[in-house]
Amino acid sequence: MVVGKVLVGAIKQTDVPFDVNDTTPIARLTAEYEAILVPPDSEYETLEDLMADFERDPTSISWGGGSVGGVDQILAGQLAQEAGVDPVDVNYIPYSGGGELLPGLLSRDVTVGVTGLAEFTDQIESGELRLLAVSSEEPIEGVDAPTIIESGYDVSLSNWRGVVAPPEMPEETRQEIIADIEEMRGTPEWEEALETNNWEDVLLPGDEFGEYLESEDEEAERVLRELEVIE
C-alpha cells in the first residue's frame, strides 16, 4: 500500500485499533513541500507581514487548506506554535481539494492558502497567486520564494509518500521488494517522474523507514491534540 503523511493524520481521527506502525515498512520514496499562498492583490507581501497580524489577532487570519487533520492544518498549527499562538486559535477552513481552495482564495473567503507546492505551480508562475514561503528546509531551485525558516520561523514539513506491506511479511520477501525499489530508483523513468511531479527523492528503506514512521505518528498525534482535532 502507498501511504503518506496525510494517512498518518487521518488514522488518528478514526476508531480503528491499529496505525501505520502495525504494517511492515518497505520504503519512503518521495516528498513534496507545502506552499503558503495569498491572492496577488493581498496586503501581505511576505510571510513576516502575515504572521505579524496573526500573532496580534489570530482569529483575523483564516487559513484554507485540505481535510481536517491533514498536512495543511498540521503546518498551520506548527506555525502557530512557533509564533507563540495557541493552535486552537487557528481559524482553519477545510476544502476538499485545490479546485475549491483556489476560488476560495481569490474571492477572499480565506486570507491565506496552505497546500502542496506542485498543485498551484501554474497559478504561481502566471501571477494568479503570490507565494509567500515554502515548507522545505532548504531553498528550492527554481522557486522564487523563501523557506519558512528563512522567514524567521523554525518550521519545516514534507508531505512524504512511501510503501508499506501487511504485517508478518517474511523478511526475505521484504528485502526482495526493497531491492526492486532501489533498482527502480536508478531508472530514467523514475527521474522523469520526479521532475514531472516536482517530487524530491528521499528514499529511506526498511527499518529506517519504520523508525521514521514511528516519529511521524507521534508528531501527528501531538499536533492534532494541540489543535483539538483529536482528544
KETI-70608 format. One record per atom (N, C-alpha, C): x, y, z; atom name; residue number from 1. Coordinates in steps of 0.1 Angstrom, whole numbers, plus 5000, padded with zeros to 4 digits. Layout:
N
ATOM    X    Y    Z  a   k
ATOM    X    Y    Z CA NUM
...
This chain:
231
ATOM    X    Y    Z  a   k
ATOM 5008 4988 5000  N   1
ATOM 5000 5000 5000 CA   1
ATOM 5009 5012 5000  C   1
ATOM 5005 5022 4992  N   2
ATOM 5012 5035 4992 CA   2
ATOM 5005 5044 5003  C   2
ATOM 5014 5049 5012  N   3
ATOM 5009 5057 5023 CA   3
ATOM 5016 5071 5023  C   3
ATOM 5012 5080 5032  N   4
ATOM 5018 5093 5033 CA   4
ATOM 5014 5100 5046  C   4
ATOM 5019 5112 5047  N   5
ATOM 5017 5119 5060 CA   5
ATOM 5002 5122 5062  C   5
ATOM 4995 5123 5051  N   6
ATOM 4980 5126 5053 CA   6
ATOM 4973 5114 5059  C   6
ATOM 4977 5102 5055  N   7
ATOM 4971 5090 5061 CA   7
ATOM 4974 5088 5076  C   7
ATOM 4987 5092 5079  N   8
ATOM 4990 5091 5093 CA   8
ATOM 4981 5099 5102  C   8
ATOM 4978 5112 5097  N   9
ATOM 4969 5120 5105 CA   9
ATOM 4955 5115 5104  C   9
ATOM 4951 5110 5093  N  10
ATOM 4937 5106 5091 CA  10
ATOM 4934 5094 5101  C  10
ATOM 4943 5085 5102  N  11
ATOM 4941 5073 5111 CA  11
ATOM 4939 5078 5125  C  11
ATOM 4945 5088 5129  N  12
ATOM 4944 5093 5143 CA  12
ATOM 4930 5098 5146  C  12
ATOM 4922 5101 5135  N  13
ATOM 4909 5106 5137 CA  13
ATOM 4898 5095 5137  C  13
ATOM 4902 5083 5136  N  14
ATOM 4893 5072 5135 CA  14
ATOM 4894 5063 5148  C  14
ATOM 4885 5054 5148  N  15
ATOM 4884 5044 5160 CA  15
ATOM 4891 5031 5157  C  15
ATOM 4898 5030 5146  N  16
ATOM 4904 5017 5142 CA  16
ATOM 4915 5013 5152  C  16
ATOM 4916 5001 5155  N  17
ATOM 4925 4996 5166 CA  17
ATOM 4939 4994 5161  C  17
ATOM 4944 5001 5151  N  18
ATOM 4957 5000 5146 CA  18
ATOM 4962 5013 5140  C  18
ATOM 4975 5013 5136  N  19
ATOM 4980 5025 5129 CA  19
ATOM 4991 5020 5120  C  19
ATOM 4998 5030 5114  N  20
ATOM 5008 5026 5104 CA  20
ATOM 5020 5018 5109  C  20
ATOM 5022 5019 5122  N  21
ATOM 5033 5011 5129 CA  21
ATOM 5030 4996 5129  C  21
ATOM 5017 4993 5126  N  22
ATOM 5014 4978 5126 CA  22
ATOM 5017 4972 5112  C  22
ATOM 5021 4980 5103  N  23
ATOM 5024 4974 5089 CA  23
ATOM 5039 4971 5089  C  23
ATOM 5043 4965 5078  N  24
ATOM 5057 4962 5075 CA  24
ATOM 5063 4973 5066  C  24
ATOM 5072 4981 5072  N  25
ATOM 5077 4993 5064 CA  25
ATOM 5086 4988 5053  C  25
ATOM 5083 4993 5041  N  26
ATOM 5092 4989 5029 CA  26
ATOM 5101 5000 5026  C  26
ATOM 5096 5012 5022  N  27
ATOM 5105 5023 5019 CA  27
ATOM 5097 5036 5018  C  27
ATOM 5103 5047 5023  N  28
ATOM 5098 5061 5019 CA  28
ATOM 5104 5064 5006  C  28
ATOM 5096 5070 4997  N  29
ATOM 5101 5072 4983 CA  29
ATOM 5103 5087 4980  C  29
ATOM 5092 5095 4982  N  30
ATOM 5093 5109 4977 CA  30
ATOM 5088 5118 4988  C  30
ATOM 5090 5131 4985  N  31
ATOM 5085 5142 4994 CA  31
ATOM 5081 5154 4985  C  31
ATOM 5071 5161 4988  N  32
ATOM 5068 5174 4982 CA  32
ATOM 5066 5183 4994  C  32
ATOM 5067 5196 4991  N  33
ATOM 5066 5206 5001 CA  33
ATOM 5054 5215 5000  C  33
ATOM 5050 5221 5011  N  34
ATOM 5039 5229 5012 CA  34
ATOM 5042 5243 5008  C  34
ATOM 5032 5250 5003  N  35
ATOM 5032 5264 4999 CA  35
ATOM 5023 5272 5007  C  35
ATOM 5027 5284 5010  N  36
ATOM 5018 5294 5017 CA  36
ATOM 5015 5305 5007  C  36
ATOM 5002 5306 5004  N  37
ATOM 4998 5314 4992 CA  37
ATOM 4988 5325 4996  C  37
ATOM 4988 5336 4989  N  38
ATOM 4978 5346 4991 CA  38
ATOM 4974 5351 4977  C  38
ATOM 4963 5358 4975  N  39
ATOM 4959 5364 4962 CA  39
ATOM 4969 5374 4958  C  39
ATOM 4970 5377 4945  N  40
ATOM 4981 5387 4941 CA  40
ATOM 4979 5401 4946  C  40
ATOM 4966 5404 4949  N  41
ATOM 4964 5418 4955 CA  41
ATOM 4963 5418 4970  C  41
ATOM 4968 5407 4976  N  42
ATOM 4967 5407 4991 CA  42
ATOM 4976 5418 4997  C  42
ATOM 4973 5422 5008  N  43
ATOM 4981 5432 5015 CA  43
ATOM 4994 5426 5021  C  43
ATOM 4994 5413 5021  N  44
ATOM 5006 5406 5027 CA  44
ATOM 5016 5403 5016  C  44
ATOM 5027 5410 5016  N  45
ATOM 5038 5408 5007 CA  45
ATOM 5048 5397 5011  C  45
ATOM 5049 5394 5024  N  46
ATOM 5058 5384 5029 CA  46
ATOM 5051 5376 5040  C  46
ATOM 5057 5365 5044  N  47
ATOM 5052 5357 5055 CA  47
ATOM 5053 5364 5068  C  47
ATOM 5064 5372 5069  N  48
ATOM 5065 5380 5081 CA  48
ATOM 5054 5390 5083  C  48
ATOM 5049 5396 5072  N  49
ATOM 5038 5405 5073 CA  49
ATOM 5025 5398 5078  C  49
ATOM 5023 5386 5072  N  50
ATOM 5011 5378 5076 CA  50
ATOM 5012 5374 5090  C  50
ATOM 5023 5369 5094  N  51
ATOM 5024 5364 5108 CA  51
ATOM 5023 5375 5118  C  51
ATOM 5027 5387 5115  N  52
ATOM 5026 5398 5124 CA  52
ATOM 5011 5401 5128  C  52
ATOM 5003 5400 5118  N  53
ATOM 4988 5402 5121 CA  53
ATOM 4983 5390 5128  C  53
ATOM 4988 5378 5124  N  54
ATOM 4983 5365 5130 CA  54
ATOM 4987 5365 5145  C  54
ATOM 4999 5370 5148  N  55
ATOM 5003 5370 5162 CA  55
ATOM 4994 5380 5170  C  55
ATOM 4991 5391 5164  N  56
ATOM 4984 5402 5170 CA  56
ATOM 4969 5398 5172  C  56
ATOM 4963 5392 5162  N  57
ATOM 4949 5388 5163 CA  57
ATOM 4947 5375 5155  C  57
ATOM 4950 5363 5161  N  58
ATOM 4949 5351 5154 CA  58
ATOM 4937 5348 5146  C  58
ATOM 4925 5351 5152  N  59
ATOM 4913 5348 5145 CA  59
ATOM 4910 5357 5133  C  59
ATOM 4918 5368 5131  N  60
ATOM 4916 5376 5120 CA  60
ATOM 4921 5370 5107  C  60
ATOM 4929 5360 5108  N  61
ATOM 4935 5353 5097 CA  61
ATOM 4929 5340 5095  C  61
ATOM 4923 5338 5083  N  62
ATOM 4917 5325 5081 CA  62
ATOM 4926 5317 5071  C  62
ATOM 4928 5304 5075  N  63
ATOM 4937 5296 5067 CA  63
ATOM 4929 5285 5060  C  63
ATOM 4931 5285 5047  N  64
ATOM 4924 5275 5038 CA  64
ATOM 4933 5264 5035  C  64
ATOM 4928 5252 5035  N  65
ATOM 4937 5240 5031 CA  65
ATOM 4928 5228 5029  C  65
ATOM 4935 5216 5029  N  66
ATOM 4928 5203 5027 CA  66
ATOM 4921 5199 5040  C  66
ATOM 4918 5186 5040  N  67
ATOM 4909 5180 5050 CA  67
ATOM 4914 5183 5064  C  67
ATOM 4904 5182 5074  N  68
ATOM 4907 5185 5088 CA  68
ATOM 4917 5174 5092  C  68
ATOM 4928 5179 5099  N  69
ATOM 4938 5170 5104 CA  69
ATOM 4948 5166 5094  C  69
ATOM 4948 5171 5082  N  70
ATOM 4957 5168 5072 CA  70
ATOM 4970 5176 5073  C  70
ATOM 4979 5174 5063  N  71
ATOM 4992 5181 5063 CA  71
ATOM 4990 5196 5064  C  71
ATOM 4981 5202 5057  N  72
ATOM 4979 5216 5056 CA  72
ATOM 4976 5222 5070  C  72
ATOM 4967 5216 5077  N  73
ATOM 4963 5220 5090 CA  73
ATOM 4974 5218 5100  C  73
ATOM 4981 5207 5099  N  74
ATOM 4993 5205 5107 CA  74
ATOM 5003 5216 5106  C  74
ATOM 5006 5220 5093  N  75
ATOM 5016 5231 5091 CA  75
ATOM 5011 5244 5097  C  75
ATOM 4998 5247 5096  N  76
ATOM 4993 5259 5102 CA  76
ATOM 4994 5259 5117  C  76
ATOM 4992 5247 5123  N  77
ATOM 4993 5245 5137 CA  77
ATOM 5008 5247 5142  C  77
ATOM 5017 5241 5134  N  78
ATOM 5031 5243 5138 CA  78
ATOM 5036 5257 5137  C  78
ATOM 5031 5265 5127  N  79
ATOM 5034 5279 5126 CA  79
ATOM 5028 5287 5138  C  79
ATOM 5016 5283 5142  N  80
ATOM 5010 5290 5154 CA  80
ATOM 5019 5287 5166  C  80
ATOM 5023 5275 5168  N  81
ATOM 5031 5272 5180 CA  81
ATOM 5044 5280 5179  C  81
ATOM 5051 5280 5168  N  82
ATOM 5063 5287 5166 CA  82
ATOM 5062 5302 5169  C  82
ATOM 5050 5308 5166  N  83
ATOM 5047 5322 5168 CA  83
ATOM 5042 5325 5182  C  83
ATOM 5040 5315 5190  N  84
ATOM 5035 5317 5203 CA  84
ATOM 5020 5318 5204  C  84
ATOM 5013 5313 5194  N  85
ATOM 4999 5314 5193 CA  85
ATOM 4993 5300 5197  C  85
ATOM 4982 5300 5205  N  86
ATOM 4976 5287 5208 CA  86
ATOM 4971 5281 5195  C  86
ATOM 4975 5269 5192  N  87
ATOM 4970 5263 5179 CA  87
ATOM 4954 5262 5178  C  87
ATOM 4948 5262 5190  N  88
ATOM 4933 5261 5190 CA  88
ATOM 4927 5274 5183  C  88
ATOM 4935 5285 5183  N  89
ATOM 4930 5297 5178 CA  89
ATOM 4932 5299 5163  C  89
ATOM 4938 5288 5157  N  90
ATOM 4939 5289 5142 CA  90
ATOM 4925 5287 5136  C  90
ATOM 4922 5297 5128  N  91
ATOM 4909 5297 5121 CA  91
ATOM 4911 5290 5108  C  91
ATOM 4909 5277 5108  N  92
ATOM 4912 5268 5097 CA  92
ATOM 4899 5264 5090  C  92
ATOM 4899 5266 5077  N  93
ATOM 4888 5262 5068 CA  93
ATOM 4891 5252 5058  C  93
ATOM 4886 5239 5060  N  94
ATOM 4890 5228 5051 CA  94
ATOM 4883 5229 5038  C  94
ATOM 4890 5225 5027  N  95
ATOM 4884 5224 5014 CA  95
ATOM 4887 5209 5009  C  95
ATOM 4879 5205 5000  N  96
ATOM 4881 5191 4995 CA  96
ATOM 4892 5189 4986  C  96
ATOM 4898 5200 4981  N  97
ATOM 4909 5200 4972 CA  97
ATOM 4913 5213 4966  C  97
ATOM 4923 5214 4958  N  98
ATOM 4928 5226 4952 CA  98
ATOM 4917 5233 4943  C  98
ATOM 4908 5225 4937  N  99
ATOM 4898 5231 4929 CA  99
ATOM 4888 5240 4936  C  99
ATOM 4886 5237 4949  N 100
ATOM 4878 5245 4957 CA 100
ATOM 4886 5256 4964  C 100
ATOM 4898 5253 4968  N 101
ATOM 4906 5263 4975 CA 101
ATOM 4910 5275 4967  C 101
ATOM 4912 5273 4954  N 102
ATOM 4916 5284 4945 CA 102
ATOM 4905 5295 4945  C 102
ATOM 4893 5292 4942  N 103
ATOM 4883 5303 4942 CA 103
ATOM 4881 5308 4956  C 103
ATOM 4883 5300 4966  N 104
ATOM 4881 5305 4980 CA 104
ATOM 4892 5316 4983  C 104
ATOM 4904 5313 4978  N 105
ATOM 4915 5323 4980 CA 105
ATOM 4912 5336 4972  C 105
ATOM 4909 5334 4959  N 106
ATOM 4907 5346 4950 CA 106
ATOM 4895 5354 4954  C 106
ATOM 4885 5348 4960  N 107
ATOM 4873 5356 4964 CA 107
ATOM 4874 5361 4978  C 107
ATOM 4886 5359 4985  N 108
ATOM 4889 5363 4998 CA 108
ATOM 4880 5356 5009  C 108
ATOM 4875 5344 5006  N 109
ATOM 4868 5337 5016 CA 109
ATOM 4878 5332 5027  C 109
ATOM 4891 5331 5023  N 110
ATOM 4901 5328 5032 CA 110
ATOM 4913 5338 5030  C 110
ATOM 4920 5341 5040  N 111
ATOM 4931 5350 5039 CA 111
ATOM 4943 5344 5032  C 111
ATOM 4946 5332 5036  N 112
ATOM 4958 5325 5031 CA 112
ATOM 4955 5311 5028  C 112
ATOM 4962 5305 5018  N 113
ATOM 4961 5291 5015 CA 113
ATOM 4973 5283 5019  C 113
ATOM 4971 5271 5023  N 114
ATOM 4982 5262 5026 CA 114
ATOM 4980 5249 5018  C 114
ATOM 4989 5246 5009  N 115
ATOM 4987 5234 5001 CA 115
ATOM 5000 5229 4995  C 115
ATOM 4999 5218 4988  N 116
ATOM 5012 5213 4981 CA 116
ATOM 5017 5223 4971  C 116
ATOM 5029 5225 4970  N 117
ATOM 5035 5235 4961 CA 117
ATOM 5032 5231 4947  C 117
ATOM 5033 5218 4943  N 118
ATOM 5031 5214 4929 CA 118
ATOM 5017 5216 4924  C 118
ATOM 5007 5217 4934  N 119
ATOM 4993 5218 4930 CA 119
ATOM 4990 5232 4923  C 119
ATOM 4997 5242 4927  N 120
ATOM 4994 5255 4921 CA 120
ATOM 5006 5262 4914  C 120
ATOM 5015 5254 4909  N 121
ATOM 5027 5259 4902 CA 121
ATOM 5023 5268 4891  C 121
ATOM 5013 5264 4883  N 122
ATOM 5009 5272 4871 CA 122
ATOM 5004 5286 4876  C 122
ATOM 4995 5286 4886  N 123
ATOM 4990 5298 4891 CA 123
ATOM 5000 5308 4897  C 123
ATOM 5010 5302 4903  N 124
ATOM 5021 5310 4909 CA 124
ATOM 5029 5316 4898  C 124
ATOM 5032 5308 4888  N 125
ATOM 5041 5313 4877 CA 125
ATOM 5033 5324 4868  C 125
ATOM 5020 5322 4867  N 126
ATOM 5012 5332 4859 CA 126
ATOM 5009 5345 4867  C 126
ATOM 5012 5345 4880  N 127
ATOM 5009 5356 4889 CA 127
ATOM 4995 5356 4894  C 127
ATOM 4987 5345 4892  N 128
ATOM 4974 5344 4897 CA 128
ATOM 4974 5343 4912  C 128
ATOM 4985 5338 4918  N 129
ATOM 4987 5336 4932 CA 129
ATOM 5000 5341 4936  C 129
ATOM 5002 5346 4948  N 130
ATOM 5015 5350 4953 CA 130
ATOM 5020 5340 4963  C 130
ATOM 5032 5335 4961  N 131
ATOM 5038 5325 4970 CA 131
ATOM 5046 5333 4981  C 131
ATOM 5043 5331 4993  N 132
ATOM 5050 5338 5004 CA 132
ATOM 5061 5329 5010  C 132
ATOM 5060 5316 5010  N 133
ATOM 5070 5308 5016 CA 133
ATOM 5068 5293 5012  C 133
ATOM 5078 5285 5014  N 134
ATOM 5077 5271 5012 CA 134
ATOM 5082 5264 5024  C 134
ATOM 5077 5251 5026  N 135
ATOM 5080 5244 5039 CA 135
ATOM 5092 5236 5039  C 135
ATOM 5101 5237 5029  N 136
ATOM 5113 5229 5028 CA 136
ATOM 5123 5234 5038  C 136
ATOM 5133 5226 5041  N 137
ATOM 5144 5230 5050 CA 137
ATOM 5154 5239 5042  C 137
ATOM 5156 5237 5030  N 138
ATOM 5165 5245 5021 CA 138
ATOM 5157 5251 5010  C 138
ATOM 5162 5262 5004  N 139
ATOM 5156 5268 4993 CA 139
ATOM 5154 5258 4981  C 139
ATOM 5143 5259 4974  N 140
ATOM 5141 5250 4963 CA 140
ATOM 5145 5257 4950  C 140
ATOM 5153 5250 4942  N 141
ATOM 5158 5255 4930 CA 141
ATOM 5147 5258 4920  C 141
ATOM 5147 5270 4915  N 142
ATOM 5136 5274 4905 CA 142
ATOM 5124 5280 4912  C 142
ATOM 5123 5280 4925  N 143
ATOM 5112 5286 4932 CA 143
ATOM 5115 5299 4938  C 143
ATOM 5109 5310 4934  N 144
ATOM 5112 5323 4938 CA 144
ATOM 5104 5327 4951  C 144
ATOM 5108 5320 4962  N 145
ATOM 5102 5323 4975 CA 145
ATOM 5111 5318 4986  C 145
ATOM 5111 5324 4997  N 146
ATOM 5120 5319 5008 CA 146
ATOM 5113 5307 5015  C 146
ATOM 5121 5300 5023  N 147
ATOM 5116 5289 5031 CA 147
ATOM 5109 5296 5043  C 147
ATOM 5101 5289 5050  N 148
ATOM 5095 5294 5063 CA 148
ATOM 5107 5297 5073  C 148
ATOM 5117 5288 5073  N 149
ATOM 5128 5290 5082 CA 149
ATOM 5135 5303 5079  C 149
ATOM 5137 5306 5066  N 150
ATOM 5144 5319 5062 CA 150
ATOM 5135 5331 5066  C 150
ATOM 5122 5328 5067  N 151
ATOM 5113 5339 5070 CA 151
ATOM 5113 5342 5085  C 151
ATOM 5120 5334 5093  N 152
ATOM 5121 5336 5107 CA 152
ATOM 5114 5327 5116  C 152
ATOM 5108 5316 5110  N 153
ATOM 5100 5306 5118 CA 153
ATOM 5106 5292 5116  C 153
ATOM 5111 5286 5127  N 154
ATOM 5118 5273 5126 CA 154
ATOM 5108 5262 5124  C 154
ATOM 5102 5262 5112  N 155
ATOM 5092 5252 5109 CA 155
ATOM 5095 5246 5095  C 155
ATOM 5096 5233 5093  N 156
ATOM 5097 5227 5080 CA 156
ATOM 5088 5215 5080  C 156
ATOM 5083 5211 5068  N 157
ATOM 5074 5200 5068 CA 157
ATOM 5075 5194 5053  C 157
ATOM 5076 5181 5052  N 158
ATOM 5075 5175 5039 CA 158
ATOM 5063 5165 5039  C 158
ATOM 5056 5166 5028  N 159
ATOM 5045 5156 5026 CA 159
ATOM 5050 5144 5018  C 159
ATOM 5054 5134 5026  N 160
ATOM 5061 5123 5020 CA 160
ATOM 5051 5112 5016  C 160
ATOM 5057 5103 5007  N 161
ATOM 5049 5091 5003 CA 161
ATOM 5058 5079 5004  C 161
ATOM 5053 5068 5008  N 162
ATOM 5061 5056 5010 CA 162
ATOM 5052 5044 5007  C 162
ATOM 5059 5032 5009  N 163
ATOM 5052 5019 5007 CA 163
ATOM 5053 5011 5019  C 163
ATOM 5042 5005 5023  N 164
ATOM 5042 4995 5034 CA 164
ATOM 5035 4982 5029  C 164
ATOM 5037 4972 5037  N 165
ATOM 5031 4959 5034 CA 165
ATOM 5024 4953 5046  C 165
ATOM 5017 4942 5044  N 166
ATOM 5010 4936 5056 CA 166
ATOM 5019 4932 5067  C 166
ATOM 5015 4931 5079  N 167
ATOM 5023 4926 5090 CA 167
ATOM 5027 4912 5087  C 167
ATOM 5038 4908 5094  N 168
ATOM 5043 4894 5094 CA 168
ATOM 5047 4890 5080  C 168
ATOM 5051 4899 5071  N 169
ATOM 5057 4896 5058 CA 169
ATOM 5070 4889 5061  C 169
ATOM 5073 4878 5054  N 170
ATOM 5086 4872 5055 CA 170
ATOM 5098 4881 5052  C 170
ATOM 5108 4882 5060  N 171
ATOM 5119 4891 5058 CA 171
ATOM 5125 4890 5044  C 171
ATOM 5126 4878 5039  N 172
ATOM 5132 4875 5026 CA 172
ATOM 5124 4883 5015  C 172
ATOM 5111 4882 5016  N 173
ATOM 5102 4888 5006 CA 173
ATOM 5103 4903 5008  C 173
ATOM 5104 4908 5020  N 174
ATOM 5105 4923 5022 CA 174
ATOM 5118 4928 5016  C 174
ATOM 5129 4921 5018  N 175
ATOM 5142 4925 5012 CA 175
ATOM 5142 4925 4997  C 175
ATOM 5135 4915 4991  N 176
ATOM 5133 4915 4976 CA 176
ATOM 5126 4927 4971  C 176
ATOM 5116 4931 4978  N 177
ATOM 5108 4943 4974 CA 177
ATOM 5116 4955 4975  C 177
ATOM 5124 4957 4986  N 178
ATOM 5132 4968 4988 CA 178
ATOM 5143 4969 4977  C 178
ATOM 5148 4957 4973  N 179
ATOM 5158 4957 4963 CA 179
ATOM 5152 4961 4950  C 179
ATOM 5140 4957 4947  N 180
ATOM 5133 4962 4935 CA 180
ATOM 5131 4977 4934  C 180
ATOM 5127 4982 4946  N 181
ATOM 5125 4997 4947 CA 181
ATOM 5139 5004 4945  C 181
ATOM 5149 4999 4951  N 182
ATOM 5162 5006 4949 CA 182
ATOM 5167 5005 4934  C 182
ATOM 5164 4994 4928  N 183
ATOM 5167 4993 4913 CA 183
ATOM 5159 5002 4905  C 183
ATOM 5146 5004 4908  N 184
ATOM 5137 5013 4901 CA 184
ATOM 5142 5027 4903  C 184
ATOM 5148 5030 4914  N 185
ATOM 5152 5044 4917 CA 185
ATOM 5163 5049 4907  C 185
ATOM 5170 5040 4901  N 186
ATOM 5181 5044 4892 CA 186
ATOM 5177 5045 4878  C 186
ATOM 5164 5044 4875  N 187
ATOM 5160 5043 4861 CA 187
ATOM 5157 5057 4856  C 187
ATOM 5158 5060 4843  N 188
ATOM 5154 5073 4837 CA 188
ATOM 5139 5075 4839  C 188
ATOM 5131 5065 4839  N 189
ATOM 5117 5067 4840 CA 189
ATOM 5114 5073 4854  C 189
ATOM 5121 5068 4864  N 190
ATOM 5119 5074 4878 CA 190
ATOM 5123 5088 4878  C 190
ATOM 5135 5091 4872  N 191
ATOM 5140 5105 4872 CA 191
ATOM 5130 5114 4865  C 191
ATOM 5123 5109 4854  N 192
ATOM 5113 5117 4847 CA 192
ATOM 5101 5120 4856  C 192
ATOM 5097 5109 4863  N 193
ATOM 5085 5110 4872 CA 193
ATOM 5088 5121 4883  C 193
ATOM 5100 5121 4889  N 194
ATOM 5104 5131 4899 CA 194
ATOM 5103 5145 4893  C 194
ATOM 5108 5147 4882  N 195
ATOM 5109 5160 4876 CA 195
ATOM 5095 5165 4872  C 195
ATOM 5087 5156 4866  N 196
ATOM 5073 5160 4861 CA 196
ATOM 5065 5164 4873  C 196
ATOM 5066 5157 4884  N 197
ATOM 5057 5159 4896 CA 197
ATOM 5063 5168 4907  C 197
ATOM 5075 5173 4904  N 198
ATOM 5082 5182 4914 CA 198
ATOM 5083 5174 4927  C 198
ATOM 5087 5162 4927  N 199
ATOM 5089 5153 4939 CA 199
ATOM 5104 5154 4942  C 199
ATOM 5107 5153 4955  N 200
ATOM 5121 5151 4960 CA 200
ATOM 5123 5136 4962  C 200
ATOM 5135 5131 4958  N 201
ATOM 5138 5117 4961 CA 201
ATOM 5144 5116 4975  C 201
ATOM 5136 5110 4984  N 202
ATOM 5140 5109 4998 CA 202
ATOM 5140 5094 5002  C 202
ATOM 5145 5086 4994  N 203
ATOM 5145 5071 4997 CA 203
ATOM 5150 5068 5011  C 203
ATOM 5142 5061 5018  N 204
ATOM 5146 5056 5032 CA 204
ATOM 5140 5042 5033  C 204
ATOM 5149 5032 5032  N 205
ATOM 5144 5018 5031 CA 205
ATOM 5143 5011 5045  C 205
ATOM 5134 5001 5045  N 206
ATOM 5133 4991 5056 CA 206
ATOM 5132 4997 5070  C 206
ATOM 5140 4993 5079  N 207
ATOM 5139 4996 5093 CA 207
ATOM 5141 5011 5095  C 207
ATOM 5149 5018 5087  N 208
ATOM 5150 5033 5088 CA 208
ATOM 5137 5039 5086  C 208
ATOM 5129 5034 5076  N 209
ATOM 5116 5040 5073 CA 209
ATOM 5107 5036 5085  C 209
ATOM 5108 5025 5091  N 210
ATOM 5100 5021 5102 CA 210
ATOM 5102 5031 5114  C 210
ATOM 5114 5035 5117  N 211
ATOM 5117 5044 5127 CA 211
ATOM 5111 5058 5124  C 211
ATOM 5112 5061 5111  N 212
ATOM 5107 5074 5107 CA 212
ATOM 5091 5074 5108  C 212
ATOM 5085 5063 5105  N 213
ATOM 5070 5062 5107 CA 213
ATOM 5066 5064 5121  C 213
ATOM 5074 5058 5130  N 214
ATOM 5071 5060 5144 CA 214
ATOM 5072 5075 5149  C 214
ATOM 5082 5082 5144  N 215
ATOM 5083 5096 5148 CA 215
ATOM 5072 5104 5142  C 215
ATOM 5068 5101 5129  N 216
ATOM 5058 5108 5123 CA 216
ATOM 5044 5106 5130  C 216
ATOM 5042 5094 5134  N 217
ATOM 5030 5090 5141 CA 217
ATOM 5029 5098 5154  C 217
ATOM 5040 5099 5161  N 218
ATOM 5040 5106 5174 CA 218
ATOM 5038 5121 5172  C 218
ATOM 5044 5126 5162  N 219
ATOM 5043 5141 5159 CA 219
ATOM 5029 5144 5155  C 219
ATOM 5023 5136 5146  N 220
ATOM 5009 5139 5142 CA 220
ATOM 5000 5139 5153  C 220
ATOM 5001 5129 5162  N 221
ATOM 4992 5128 5174 CA 221
ATOM 4994 5141 5183  C 221
ATOM 5006 5145 5185  N 222
ATOM 5009 5156 5193 CA 222
ATOM 5002 5169 5188  C 222
ATOM 5005 5172 5175  N 223
ATOM 4999 5184 5169 CA 223
ATOM 4984 5184 5168  C 223
ATOM 4978 5172 5165  N 224
ATOM 4964 5171 5163 CA 224
ATOM 4957 5173 5177  C 224
ATOM 4964 5168 5188  N 225
ATOM 4958 5171 5201 CA 225
ATOM 4958 5185 5205  C 225
ATOM 4969 5192 5201  N 226
ATOM 4970 5206 5204 CA 226
ATOM 4961 5215 5196  C 226
ATOM 4957 5210 5184  N 227
ATOM 4947 5216 5176 CA 227
ATOM 4933 5213 5180  C 227
ATOM 4932 5203 5189  N 228
ATOM 4919 5198 5194 CA 228
ATOM 4911 5191 5183  C 228
ATOM 4918 5186 5173  N 229
ATOM 4912 5178 5163 CA 229
ATOM 4909 5164 5169  C 229
ATOM 4918 5159 5178  N 230
ATOM 4915 5147 5185 CA 230
ATOM 4916 5149 5200  C 230
ATOM 4911 5140 5208  N 231
ATOM 4911 5142 5222 CA 231
ATOM 4923 5134 5228  C 231
